[in-house]
């Protein structure tokens, strides 16, 4: 797992992004307060935005 960051195109995640990936629920006010690729739902939870 430690070598995952050596893969082409891999990026280091912020603590907030790591928490979201692990299933942690981030309270949000708007989409800007969520990590990239996530949006704020009406309940104040960052959710993954499905690819169109």
N, C-alpha and C positions, 0 to 999 in steps of 0.2 A: 504493500500500500504506500509506503514512503516514496516509492519510485514513480508514483502516478504523476507527480508534478514534472517529471522529465519527459512526459509524452508531448508530442508536437501540439501546440495550441492550448496546452493546459495553463490555467492561471491560478494564482493563490487567492483563496476566498477570504473575505473579511470574516470576523467573528459573527457578525449578523447573518451573512450568507451561509456560514457553516451551520448555525443554529436552525435556519430555515430548512436546509437540506436534511438535517437530522430529524426533522419533524417538529421542531420547536415552533411555536406560534408567536410571531412578532406582532405586537400591537402597532397599528398604523393609523395615520390621519388621512393620507392621500397616497397615490401611486409613487410619488417621489420618495416617501419614507420607506419604501420596500426595495429589496435588492433588484438588480437587473433581471428582467424576465418575469417579475412578479408584479401583481397589482393588488390594491387594497379593496377588499370586499366590503359590503355594507355593514358587516359585523366588526370591522376594524382589524381583520386578519389578513396578512400577506398571503396570497395564493398564487401558484404558478399560472401564468397566462398561456393557454394552449396555443400551439403554432397554428397559423391559418392555412 
